[in-house]
Structures are given as C-alpha cells and as structure tokens.
Amino acid sequence: MISDYILVVEDDEQIAHFLVASLSAAKHLPKLAKSLEEANKCLAENTPKLMILDLGLPDGDGKDLIQQVRKQYDFPIIVLSARQEEQEKIVALNEGADDYLSKPFNVQELLARINVCLRRTQKMSMRDQCYQYKDLLIDISAGLVKLKDNEIHLSPIEHKLLMLLATKPGKIFSQRQLLSEIWGSEYVDDTHYLRIHMGRLRAKIEKVSSEPEYLLTELG
C-alpha cells in the first residue's frame, strides 16, 4: 500500500531538520530516516509516495538502497547529495533514481522537482502492465500501442523506446541511459539517433510534436 508520506533519508541533523520543515510548510507529510537501517524499517511499515535520499549515510551507500528499492517499488527517488561528480549522478540514475540534485540546493527547486515527479506518476496508471493516459494506451504484455482506440504501428526501435519509457512513468531518463538501453553502450554519444527516433515517435502519438503531452523533455 502506498501512503501519502515522503521518506527523507538524511543523516545530517541540520539538513534533515530543514528538509522536514520545508516539506511540512509545502503541505507534504515528511518522515525522517537517518540511516539505511531506519529507511528499510520505514519501507517495511508503509510505502512512501516519494523518497529523498542522501548517498553518504553512516551505515552504507545510498545507491545500494536505490538498487534494493527498485527490485520491489516504483515510487520516485530524488537523490540529494554533496557528491557532484558526473559519474556519481550517472550511476545513481542508472540504478533507478528519478532525479539528482546536488548540495547545496535551492529548496524551491527541490519542491518543484518533487511536484514534477508526483504529477508524472499520478498521470499514468498501471493495470496488469497496461498504461493509460488520456487517449494513449500502452499494453506492455501484448506489445500494443493504441491512440483513441486505433492501433499505432511503430518501428522496432520506436516500439522498444516507448516500452522502456512506459515501464517507468514519471522517471527522468538521461540521453546516455536511453542510448545504452536501446542501441548499446557503444552508442552513448550518438545523440542524433535518439533525436531522430524520438521525433518519429512523437509524430505518431502526439497531436503537436512541438507541444508533447506524453513524451516530455527535461532540459539539462
């Protein structure tokens, strides 16, 4: 059962207090865990709607928790970490984080990212591997895509790309992640492949490709 709280996993007393106060002021219900052990206890009791996670915790690395959570849960994970190296961000996103914000951070930006994650996960519902949002139906198990009850015929690449995105509604994928998953690790720098196929995919399912409803782009 998914409850209405946000799990904050942070061991720094000052930052933890600030996060809890800021989330409460924004009408969210925060619950604090100061270690991986405490976070696991919270998860066992009740599933949160979102998790804010520090990577440097007293009893381990937060990336291990991301990996563990993704084996069972689909709720959004926003990493909030002092680690600013590009590789740290890539690894965290590849493990299953939805977003990554470096410390020091702007609380208004964090709240905006929380709202984006929650909006996206609420927009699309899953029933037996079927995702429905507005006029778009994606049936993962059958491999079917329908728009206004009309089946959309996709190329193998377009199909694979859409199915990958649909398995994690609301998740932000980096270009390198998508290129690696669809084409292979040797293509991670060939961003023109992604632009071309995403353009074709949008042309088939969006009313106006330049104003997408289903396949959104997060700049940066």
Accessible surface in RSA format (square Angstrom, percent):
REM  Atomic radii and reference values for relative SASA: ProtOr
REM  Chains: A
REM  Algorithm: Lee & Richards
REM  Probe-radius: 1.40
REM  Slices: 20
REM RES _ NUM      All-atoms   Total-Side   Main-Chain    Non-polar    All polar
REM                ABS   REL    ABS   REL    ABS   REL    ABS   REL    ABS   REL
RES MET A   1   195.60 101.3 135.64  89.8  59.97 142.8 116.39  99.0  79.21 104.9
RES ILE A   2   115.07  65.5  91.22  68.0  23.86  57.5  91.22  65.7  23.86  64.7
RES SER A   3    24.02  20.3  14.77  19.7   9.25  21.3  21.38  45.5   2.64   3.7
RES ASP A   4    96.01  67.2  90.12  89.7   5.89  13.9  33.40  78.6  62.60  62.4
RES TYR A   5    11.04   5.2  11.04   6.3   0.00   0.0  11.04   8.3   0.00   0.0
RES ILE A   6     0.00   0.0   0.00   0.0   0.00   0.0   0.00   0.0   0.00   0.0
RES LEU A   7     0.00   0.0   0.00   0.0   0.00   0.0   0.00   0.0   0.00   0.0
RES VAL A   8     0.34   0.2   0.34   0.3   0.00   0.0   0.34   0.3   0.00   0.0
RES VAL A   9     0.75   0.5   0.00   0.0   0.75   1.8   0.00   0.0   0.75   2.0
RES GLU A  10     2.40   1.4   2.30   1.7   0.10   0.2   0.86   1.7   1.54   1.3
RES ASP A  11    54.15  37.9  39.20  39.0  14.95  35.4   5.54  13.0  48.61  48.5
RES ASP A  12    63.32  44.4  55.51  55.3   7.80  18.5  17.29  40.7  46.03  45.9
RES GLU A  13   114.60  65.8 107.75  81.5   6.85  16.3  60.36 116.8  54.24  44.3
RES GLN A  14   149.79  83.8 139.74 102.1  10.04  23.9  49.62 105.6 100.17  76.0
RES ILE A  15    42.78  24.3  41.33  30.8   1.45   3.5  42.78  30.8   0.00   0.0
RES ALA A  16     1.22   1.1   1.22   1.9   0.00   0.0   1.22   1.7   0.00   0.0
RES HIS A  17   137.14  75.0 131.13  91.1   6.01  15.4  88.92  91.6  48.22  56.1
RES PHE A  18    91.99  46.0  90.37  56.0   1.62   4.2  91.99  55.8   0.00   0.0
RES LEU A  19     0.87   0.5   0.87   0.6   0.00   0.0   0.87   0.6   0.00   0.0
RES VAL A  20    44.62  29.4  44.62  40.4   0.00   0.0  44.62  38.8   0.00   0.0
RES ALA A  21    50.80  46.7  38.66  59.7  12.14  27.6  46.50  65.5   4.30  11.4
RES SER A  22    17.78  15.0   9.92  13.2   7.86  18.1  10.45  22.3   7.33  10.3
RES LEU A  23     0.74   0.4   0.74   0.5   0.00   0.0   0.74   0.5   0.00   0.0
RES SER A  24    55.02  46.5  41.19  55.0  13.83  31.9  31.19  66.4  23.84  33.4
RES ALA A  25    81.73  75.1  49.67  76.7  32.06  72.9  62.07  87.4  19.66  52.1
RES ALA A  26    37.38  34.4  13.45  20.8  23.93  54.4  24.17  34.0  13.21  35.0
RES LYS A  27   188.87  92.1 155.04  95.1  33.83  80.5 104.31  93.9  84.56  90.1
RES HIS A  28    27.36  15.0  17.31  12.0  10.05  25.7  14.40  14.8  12.96  15.1
RES LEU A  29   108.78  60.6 107.04  76.6   1.74   4.4 107.26  75.3   1.52   4.1
RES PRO A  30    24.02  17.5   6.64   6.0  17.38  63.2   6.64   5.5  17.38 108.0
RES LYS A  31    72.35  35.3  68.52  42.0   3.83   9.1  54.47  49.0  17.88  19.0
RES LEU A  32    59.84  33.3  35.64  25.5  24.19  60.8  35.64  25.0  24.19  65.1
RES ALA A  33     0.06   0.1   0.00   0.0   0.06   0.1   0.06   0.1   0.00   0.0
RES LYS A  34    73.43  35.8  72.46  44.5   0.97   2.3  39.95  36.0  33.48  35.7
RES SER A  35    16.11  13.6  16.11  21.5   0.00   0.0  11.77  25.1   4.34   6.1
RES LEU A  36    23.57  13.1  23.57  16.9   0.00   0.0  23.57  16.6   0.00   0.0
RES GLU A  37   106.16  60.9 100.48  76.0   5.69  13.5  34.19  66.1  71.97  58.8
RES GLU A  38    73.79  42.4  72.77  55.1   1.02   2.4  26.93  52.1  46.86  38.3
RES ALA A  39     0.00   0.0   0.00   0.0   0.00   0.0   0.00   0.0   0.00   0.0
RES ASN A  40    50.66  34.9  45.61  44.1   5.05  12.2  22.14  53.3  28.52  27.6
RES LYS A  41   119.55  58.3 114.97  70.5   4.57  10.9  72.60  65.3  46.95  50.0
RES CYS A  42    11.40   8.6  11.40  12.7   0.00   0.0   0.00   0.0  11.40  12.3
RES LEU A  43    10.70   6.0   7.11   5.1   3.59   9.0   7.11   5.0   3.59   9.7
RES ALA A  44    89.94  82.7  47.70  73.6  42.24  96.1  58.84  82.9  31.09  82.4
RES GLU A  45   126.35  72.5  90.17  68.2  36.18  86.1  45.23  87.5  81.12  66.2
RES ASN A  46    53.85  37.1  48.94  47.3   4.91  11.8  11.78  28.4  42.07  40.7
RES THR A  47    13.81   9.8  13.37  13.6   0.44   1.0   2.96   4.0  10.85  16.4
RES PRO A  48     0.00   0.0   0.00   0.0   0.00   0.0   0.00   0.0   0.00   0.0
RES LYS A  49    38.01  18.5  33.76  20.7   4.25  10.1  16.91  15.2  21.11  22.5
RES LEU A  50     0.00   0.0   0.00   0.0   0.00   0.0   0.00   0.0   0.00   0.0
RES MET A  51     0.00   0.0   0.00   0.0   0.00   0.0   0.00   0.0   0.00   0.0
RES ILE A  52     1.91   1.1   1.82   1.4   0.09   0.2   1.82   1.3   0.09   0.2
RES LEU A  53     0.00   0.0   0.00   0.0   0.00   0.0   0.00   0.0   0.00   0.0
RES ASP A  54    11.42   8.0  10.41  10.4   1.00   2.4   0.21   0.5  11.21  11.2
RES LEU A  55     0.00   0.0   0.00   0.0   0.00   0.0   0.00   0.0   0.00   0.0
RES GLY A  56    37.07  45.7   0.00   N/A  37.07  45.7  26.59  73.0  10.48  23.5
RES LEU A  57    15.71   8.7   0.00   0.0  15.71  39.5   1.47   1.0  14.23  38.3
RES PRO A  58    95.41  69.5  49.52  45.1  45.89 166.8  62.72  51.8  32.69 203.2
RES ASP A  59    71.07  49.8  38.37  38.2  32.70  77.3  43.39 102.1  27.69  27.6
RES GLY A  60    32.26  39.8   0.00   N/A  32.26  39.8  27.08  74.3   5.18  11.6
RES ASP A  61    40.07  28.1  35.71  35.5   4.36  10.3  20.62  48.5  19.45  19.4
RES GLY A  62     0.00   0.0   0.00   N/A   0.00   0.0   0.00   0.0   0.00   0.0
RES LYS A  63    34.46  16.8  33.39  20.5   1.07   2.5  27.96  25.2   6.50   6.9
RES ASP A  64    84.98  59.5  80.61  80.2   4.37  10.3  23.95  56.4  61.03  60.9
RES LEU A  65     2.35   1.3   0.67   0.5   1.68   4.2   2.19   1.5   0.16   0.4
RES ILE A  66     0.00   0.0   0.00   0.0   0.00   0.0   0.00   0.0   0.00   0.0
RES GLN A  67    87.73  49.1  85.65  62.6   2.08   5.0  15.33  32.6  72.40  54.9
RES GLN A  68    88.64  49.6  83.20  60.8   5.44  13.0  33.87  72.1  54.77  41.5
RES VAL A  69     1.25   0.8   0.33   0.3   0.92   2.2   1.25   1.1   0.00   0.0
RES ARG A  70    37.51  15.8  18.23   9.3  19.29  45.9  16.30  22.3  21.22  12.9
RES LYS A  71   171.31  83.6 129.52  79.5  41.79  99.5  84.63  76.2  86.68  92.3
RES GLN A  72   134.25  75.1 101.45  74.1  32.80  78.1  34.31  73.0  99.94  75.8
RES TYR A  73    40.82  19.1  36.04  20.5   4.79  12.5  27.23  20.5  13.60  16.8
RES ASP A  74    96.24  67.4  75.80  75.4  20.43  48.3  28.93  68.1  67.31  67.1
RES PHE A  75     9.22   4.6   1.96   1.2   7.26  18.9   7.21   4.4   2.01   5.8
RES PRO A  76     4.79   3.5   4.17   3.8   0.61   2.2   4.79   4.0   0.00   0.0
RES ILE A  77     0.00   0.0   0.00   0.0   0.00   0.0   0.00   0.0   0.00   0.0
RES ILE A  78     0.00   0.0   0.00   0.0   0.00   0.0   0.00   0.0   0.00   0.0
RES VAL A  79     0.00   0.0   0.00   0.0   0.00   0.0   0.00   0.0   0.00   0.0
RES LEU A  80     0.80   0.4   0.80   0.6   0.00   0.0   0.80   0.6   0.00   0.0
RES SER A  81     1.33   1.1   1.33   1.8   0.00   0.0   0.00   0.0   1.33   1.9
RES ALA A  82    70.02  64.4  54.82  84.6  15.20  34.6  55.12  77.6  14.90  39.5
RES ARG A  83    68.30  28.7  64.20  32.7   4.10   9.8  28.82  39.4  39.48  23.9
RES GLN A  84   102.99  57.6  87.47  63.9  15.52  37.0  24.28  51.7  78.72  59.7
RES GLU A  85   107.97  62.0  99.70  75.4   8.27  19.7  59.19 114.5  48.78  39.8
RES GLU A  86   117.41  67.4 110.78  83.8   6.62  15.8  51.45  99.5  65.96  53.9
RES GLN A  87   114.71  64.1 111.99  81.8   2.73   6.5  56.77 120.8  57.95  43.9
RES GLU A  88    42.94  24.7  41.57  31.4   1.37   3.3   9.53  18.4  33.41  27.3
RES LYS A  89    58.24  28.4  58.24  35.7   0.00   0.0  16.71  15.0  41.54  44.2
RES ILE A  90    44.32  25.2  42.98  32.0   1.34   3.2  44.24  31.9   0.08   0.2
RES VAL A  91    44.92  29.6  43.95  39.8   0.97   2.3  44.91  39.0   0.02   0.0
RES ALA A  92     0.00   0.0   0.00   0.0   0.00   0.0   0.00   0.0   0.00   0.0
RES LEU A  93    28.71  16.0  28.50  20.4   0.21   0.5  28.50  20.0   0.21   0.6
RES ASN A  94    89.21  61.5  59.04  57.1  30.17  72.7  22.95  55.2  66.27  64.1
RES GLU A  95    52.50  30.1  41.38  31.3  11.13  26.5   5.78  11.2  46.73  38.2
RES GLY A  96     7.90   9.7   0.00   N/A   7.90   9.7   7.90  21.7   0.00   0.0
RES ALA A  97     0.00   0.0   0.00   0.0   0.00   0.0   0.00   0.0   0.00   0.0
RES ASP A  98     8.39   5.9   8.31   8.3   0.09   0.2   0.07   0.2   8.32   8.3
RES ASP A  99    17.97  12.6  16.58  16.5   1.39   3.3   1.39   3.3  16.58  16.5
RES TYR A 100    19.21   9.0   5.24   3.0  13.97  36.4   5.24   3.9  13.97  17.2
RES LEU A 101    12.03   6.7  11.55   8.3   0.48   1.2  12.03   8.4   0.00   0.0
RES SER A 102    25.49  21.5  18.65  24.9   6.84  15.7  17.82  37.9   7.67  10.7
RES LYS A 103    23.45  11.4  20.66  12.7   2.80   6.7  13.75  12.4   9.70  10.3
RES PRO A 104   131.26  95.7 108.05  98.5  23.22  84.4 114.03  94.1  17.23 107.1
RES PHE A 105    40.66  20.3  10.49   6.5  30.17  78.5  17.65  10.7  23.00  65.8
RES ASN A 106    86.72  59.8  76.76  74.2   9.97  24.0  25.05  60.3  61.68  59.6
RES VAL A 107    31.03  20.4  28.00  25.3   3.03   7.3  28.00  24.3   3.03   8.2
RES GLN A 108   120.42  67.3 115.46  84.4   4.95  11.8  51.88 110.4  68.53  52.0
RES GLU A 109    71.02  40.8  63.96  48.4   7.07  16.8  31.41  60.8  39.61  32.3
RES LEU A 110     1.09   0.6   1.09   0.8   0.00   0.0   1.09   0.8   0.00   0.0
RES LEU A 111    22.68  12.6  22.68  16.2   0.00   0.0  22.68  15.9   0.00   0.0
RES ALA A 112    52.47  48.2  46.03  71.0   6.44  14.6  51.41  72.4   1.07   2.8
RES ARG A 113    64.03  26.9  62.05  31.6   1.98   4.7  16.82  23.0  47.21  28.6
RES ILE A 114     0.00   0.0   0.00   0.0   0.00   0.0   0.00   0.0   0.00   0.0
RES ASN A 115    63.12  43.5  61.28  59.2   1.84   4.4  10.72  25.8  52.41  50.7
RES VAL A 116    34.15  22.5  33.85  30.6   0.30   0.7  34.15  29.7   0.00   0.0
RES CYS A 117     0.88   0.7   0.81   0.9   0.07   0.2   0.07   0.2   0.81   0.9
RES LEU A 118    14.60   8.1  14.60  10.4   0.00   0.0  14.60  10.3   0.00   0.0
RES ARG A 119   127.72  53.6 125.45  64.0   2.27   5.4  56.17  76.8  71.55  43.4
RES ARG A 120    34.87  14.6  31.70  16.2   3.17   7.5  16.47  22.5  18.39  11.1
RES THR A 121    42.03  29.9  28.65  29.0  13.38  31.9  23.69  31.8  18.34  27.7
RES GLN A 122   136.30  76.2 103.33  75.5  32.97  78.5  48.43 103.1  87.87  66.6
RES LYS A 123    84.10  41.0  67.06  41.1  17.04  40.6  45.84  41.3  38.27  40.8
RES MET A 124    33.28  17.2  24.32  16.1   8.97  21.3  24.01  20.4   9.27  12.3
RES SER A 125    52.01  44.0  45.17  60.3   6.84  15.8  32.03  68.2  19.98  28.0
RES MET A 126    84.35  43.7  68.88  45.6  15.46  36.8  63.45  53.9  20.89  27.7
RES ARG A 127   171.60  72.0 165.88  84.6   5.72  13.6  75.39 103.0  96.21  58.3
RES ASP A 128   134.44  94.2 111.44 110.9  22.99  54.4  40.37  95.0  94.07  93.8
RES GLN A 129    71.64  40.1  71.35  52.1   0.29   0.7  29.36  62.5  42.28  32.1
RES CYS A 130    34.55  26.1  32.36  36.1   2.19   5.1   9.75  24.7  24.79  26.7
RES TYR A 131     8.62   4.0   8.10   4.6   0.52   1.4   1.22   0.9   7.40   9.1
RES GLN A 132    81.09  45.3  75.98  55.5   5.10  12.2  46.42  98.8  34.66  26.3
RES TYR A 133    30.86  14.4  28.53  16.2   2.32   6.0  22.88  17.2   7.98   9.8
RES LYS A 134   116.68  56.9  81.52  50.0  35.15  83.7  66.66  60.0  50.02  53.3
RES ASP A 135    54.21  38.0  46.15  45.9   8.06  19.1   5.21  12.3  49.00  48.9
RES LEU A 136     2.75   1.5   2.06   1.5   0.69   1.7   2.06   1.4   0.69   1.9
RES LEU A 137    53.65  29.9  53.50  38.3   0.15   0.4  53.50  37.6   0.15   0.4
RES ILE A 138     2.92   1.7   2.92   2.2   0.00   0.0   2.92   2.1   0.00   0.0
RES ASP A 139    27.41  19.2  27.40  27.3   0.01   0.0   2.58   6.1  24.82  24.8
RES ILE A 140    38.27  21.8  25.86  19.3  12.40  29.9  25.86  18.6  12.40  33.7
RES SER A 141    91.38  77.2  49.12  65.6  42.26  97.4  44.69  95.2  46.69  65.4
RES ALA A 142    59.42  54.6  25.82  39.8  33.61  76.4  36.90  52.0  22.52  59.6
RES GLY A 143    26.62  32.8   0.00   N/A  26.62  32.8  12.89  35.4  13.73  30.7
RES LEU A 144    65.56  36.5  63.73  45.6   1.83   4.6  65.15  45.8   0.41   1.1
RES VAL A 145     2.86   1.9   1.25   1.1   1.61   3.9   1.30   1.1   1.56   4.2
RES LYS A 146    70.65  34.5  70.50  43.3   0.15   0.4  16.64  15.0  54.01  57.5
RES LEU A 147    36.04  20.1  33.78  24.2   2.26   5.7  33.78  23.7   2.26   6.1
RES LYS A 148   127.87  62.4 107.42  65.9  20.45  48.7  68.86  62.0  59.01  62.9
RES ASP A 149   131.04  91.8 109.36 108.9  21.68  51.3  27.83  65.5 103.21 102.9
RES ASN A 150    97.30  67.1  94.01  90.8   3.29   7.9  23.39  56.3  73.91  71.4
RES GLU A 151    84.69  48.6  63.77  48.2  20.92  49.8  13.05  25.2  71.64  58.5
RES ILE A 152    32.97  18.8  25.01  18.6   7.97  19.2  26.76  19.3   6.21  16.8
RES HIS A 153   142.25  77.7 128.98  89.7  13.27  34.0  90.32  93.1  51.93  60.4
RES LEU A 154    31.97  17.8   1.76   1.3  30.21  75.9   3.50   2.5  28.47  76.6
RES SER A 155    40.39  34.1  31.78  42.4   8.62  19.8  38.56  82.1   1.83   2.6
RES PRO A 156   116.32  84.8 103.55  94.4  12.77  46.4 111.87  92.4   4.45  27.6
RES ILE A 157    44.67  25.4  44.22  32.9   0.46   1.1  44.31  31.9   0.36   1.0
RES GLU A 158     4.67   2.7   4.67   3.5   0.00   0.0   0.00   0.0   4.67   3.8
RES HIS A 159    58.73  32.1  58.73  40.8   0.00   0.0  42.64  43.9  16.09  18.7
RES LYS A 160   104.25  50.9 100.71  61.8   3.54   8.4  64.24  57.8  40.01  42.6
RES LEU A 161     0.00   0.0   0.00   0.0   0.00   0.0   0.00   0.0   0.00   0.0
RES LEU A 162     2.61   1.5   2.61   1.9   0.00   0.0   2.61   1.8   0.00   0.0
RES MET A 163    21.23  11.0  21.07  13.9   0.16   0.4  20.90  17.8   0.32   0.4
RES LEU A 164    38.28  21.3  33.40  23.9   4.88  12.3  37.55  26.4   0.73   2.0
RES LEU A 165    32.79  18.3  27.47  19.7   5.32  13.4  27.62  19.4   5.17  13.9
RES ALA A 166     4.59   4.2   0.09   0.1   4.49  10.2   4.57   6.4   0.02   0.1
RES THR A 167    51.96  37.0  44.20  44.8   7.77  18.5  39.02  52.4  12.95  19.6
RES LYS A 168    55.56  27.1  50.61  31.1   4.95  11.8  45.21  40.7  10.35  11.0
RES PRO A 169    36.33  26.5  23.73  21.6  12.61  45.8  29.79  24.6   6.55  40.7
RES GLY A 170    15.41  19.0   0.00   N/A  15.41  19.0   2.37   6.5  13.04  29.2
RES LYS A 171    23.86  11.6  10.47   6.4  13.39  31.9  10.47   9.4  13.39  14.3
RES ILE A 172    39.54  22.5  36.81  27.4   2.73   6.6  39.42  28.4   0.13   0.3
RES PHE A 173    33.87  16.9  12.34   7.6  21.53  56.0  12.34   7.5  21.53  61.6
RES SER A 174    39.60  33.5  30.09  40.2   9.51  21.9  34.54  73.5   5.07   7.1
RES GLN A 175    90.43  50.6  85.43  62.4   5.00  11.9  27.87  59.3  62.56  47.5
RES ARG A 176   105.78  44.4 104.66  53.4   1.12   2.7  43.29  59.2  62.50  37.9
RES GLN A 177    16.89   9.4  12.23   8.9   4.66  11.1   9.18  19.5   7.70   5.8
RES LEU A 178     9.51   5.3   9.51   6.8   0.00   0.0   9.51   6.7   0.00   0.0
RES LEU A 179     0.00   0.0   0.00   0.0   0.00   0.0   0.00   0.0   0.00   0.0
RES SER A 180    43.61  36.9  34.92  46.6   8.69  20.0  10.61  22.6  33.00  46.2
RES GLU A 181   106.52  61.2  88.43  66.9  18.10  43.1  15.14  29.3  91.39  74.6
RES ILE A 182    13.74   7.8   1.45   1.1  12.29  29.6   1.48   1.1  12.26  33.3
RES TRP A 183    45.69  18.3  23.93  11.6  21.76  51.1  20.00  10.7  25.69  41.7
RES GLY A 184    20.56  25.4   0.00   N/A  20.56  25.4  19.66  53.9   0.90   2.0
RES SER A 185    81.85  69.2  69.92  93.3  11.93  27.5  38.49  82.0  43.35  60.7
RES GLU A 186   133.45  76.6  97.05  73.4  36.40  86.7  62.69 121.3  70.77  57.8
RES TYR A 187    69.63  32.5  69.57  39.6   0.07   0.2  21.97  16.5  47.66  58.8
RES VAL A 188    25.96  17.1  25.11  22.7   0.85   2.0  25.11  21.8   0.85   2.3
RES ASP A 189   111.63  78.2  88.85  88.4  22.78  53.9  36.02  84.8  75.61  75.4
RES ASP A 190    42.79  30.0  42.04  41.8   0.74   1.8   1.99   4.7  40.79  40.7
RES THR A 191    40.26  28.6  39.61  40.2   0.65   1.6  21.70  29.2  18.56  28.1
RES HIS A 192    79.78  43.6  79.45  55.2   0.33   0.8  53.82  55.5  25.96  30.2
RES TYR A 193    71.37  33.3  70.60  40.2   0.78   2.0  32.98  24.8  38.40  47.3
RES LEU A 194    11.07   6.2  11.07   7.9   0.00   0.0  11.07   7.8   0.00   0.0
RES ARG A 195   148.32  62.3 133.79  68.2  14.53  34.6  68.75  94.0  79.57  48.2
RES ILE A 196    85.31  48.5  76.19  56.8   9.12  22.0  83.42  60.1   1.89   5.1
RES HIS A 197    33.01  18.0  33.01  22.9   0.00   0.0  13.91  14.3  19.10  22.2
RES MET A 198    26.56  13.8  26.56  17.6   0.00   0.0  26.56  22.6   0.00   0.0
RES GLY A 199    37.36  46.1   0.00   N/A  37.36  46.1  32.05  88.0   5.31  11.9
RES ARG A 200   129.67  54.4 124.98  63.7   4.69  11.2  38.01  51.9  91.66  55.5
RES LEU A 201     0.00   0.0   0.00   0.0   0.00   0.0   0.00   0.0   0.00   0.0
RES ARG A 202    36.39  15.3  36.39  18.5   0.00   0.0   4.25   5.8  32.13  19.5
RES ALA A 203    69.70  64.1  42.64  65.8  27.06  61.6  44.77  63.1  24.93  66.0
RES LYS A 204    82.29  40.1  64.13  39.4  18.16  43.2  53.63  48.3  28.66  30.5
RES ILE A 205     1.12   0.6   0.00   0.0   1.12   2.7   0.20   0.1   0.93   2.5
RES GLU A 206    13.19   7.6   0.35   0.3  12.84  30.6   0.57   1.1  12.62  10.3
RES LYS A 207   150.17  73.3 111.34  68.3  38.83  92.5  72.79  65.5  77.38  82.4
RES VAL A 208    75.97  50.0  71.18  64.4   4.79  11.5  75.19  65.3   0.78   2.1
RES SER A 209    52.51  44.4  41.18  55.0  11.33  26.1  32.04  68.2  20.48  28.7
RES SER A 210    97.92  82.7  61.96  82.7  35.95  82.8  57.52 122.5  40.40  56.6
RES GLU A 211   126.16  72.4 111.34  84.2  14.82  35.3  40.70  78.7  85.47  69.8
RES PRO A 212    38.64  28.2  24.45  22.3  14.19  51.6  24.45  20.2  14.19  88.2
RES GLU A 213    45.31  26.0  35.14  26.6  10.18  24.2  28.76  55.6  16.56  13.5
RES TYR A 214    28.22  13.2   5.38   3.1  22.84  59.4   3.58   2.7  24.64  30.4
RES LEU A 215    13.77   7.7  10.82   7.7   2.95   7.4  13.77   9.7   0.00   0.0
RES LEU A 216    81.31  45.3  49.78  35.6  31.53  79.3  49.99  35.1  31.32  84.3
RES THR A 217    88.38  62.9  60.31  61.1  28.08  66.9  52.12  70.0  36.27  54.8
RES GLU A 218    79.67  45.7  58.47  44.2  21.20  50.5  12.69  24.5  66.98  54.7
RES LEU A 219   171.14  95.3 140.49 100.5  30.65  77.1 142.44 100.0  28.70  77.2
RES GLY A 220   126.38 155.9   0.00   N/A 126.38 155.9  65.73 180.4  60.65 135.8
END  Absolute sums over single chains surface
CHAIN  1 A    11716.8       9511.5       2205.4       6236.2       5480.7
END  Absolute sums over all chains
TOTAL         11716.8       9511.5       2205.4       6236.2       5480.7
